Amino acid sequence: MAIVHKTTLVPSKLELLTIWLPRQPWYPGGDRPRLARAGGFRLDDPDGEVGIEVMVVTDEAGAEPVGYVVPMTYRAAAMPGCADALVGTTEHGVLGTRFVYDAPADPVFRTQLRALVHGGVRAQAQHASDTPDLTVLVGPVPEVTDVDVVRVPISSNGAPAPGEVSIAWELPNGSRTRGVIARAR
């Protein structure tokens, strides 16, 4: 079980993402996003070494707000061979220096996301330890080869199709929406 510490991060996750996001090929916005947390969940690393978070942020820099799915992993040391996936480093008030990665490049994230879609693990609350997130809906499938993150969530009002993960998040106007954020292939 991952422990969610109530502490500081310097720079914050949103500060890291504000620099990192404009450099991503799937981000169509400009070089100055205005990001806000909108939702997300966590997955547990069975070995307790890697923090795993799937965050949804909204960017209000354009004419209309756009939601983005940004899964991140947090590690105590650099991950060999993954410099291109490094979002940045941050100082955690309890754990010290954390290396923050774009999670699809992290094998621990890929394993746990496959396990979620397979039905072997449960999504955990983003801001509370040992608390399942019941708003994360999964269309489980018996076998999963791999799972792709959907960077711009696809609107979904019903139950997810087999192999899909959908979550709810908050829009800038305070209303909530739901969308598919991952799909098995």
Buried (B, 14 or more C-beta within 10 A) or exposed (E): EBEBEEEEBEBEBBBBBBEBBBEBEEBEBEEEBBBBBBBBBBBBBEEEEBBBBBBBBBBBBEEEBBBBBBBBBBBEEEBEEBEEBBBBBBEBEEBEEBBBBBBBBBEBBBBBBBBBBBEEBBBBBBEEEEEEBEBBBBBBBEEBEEBEBBBEBEEBEEEBEEBBBBBBBBBBEEEEBBBBBBBBE
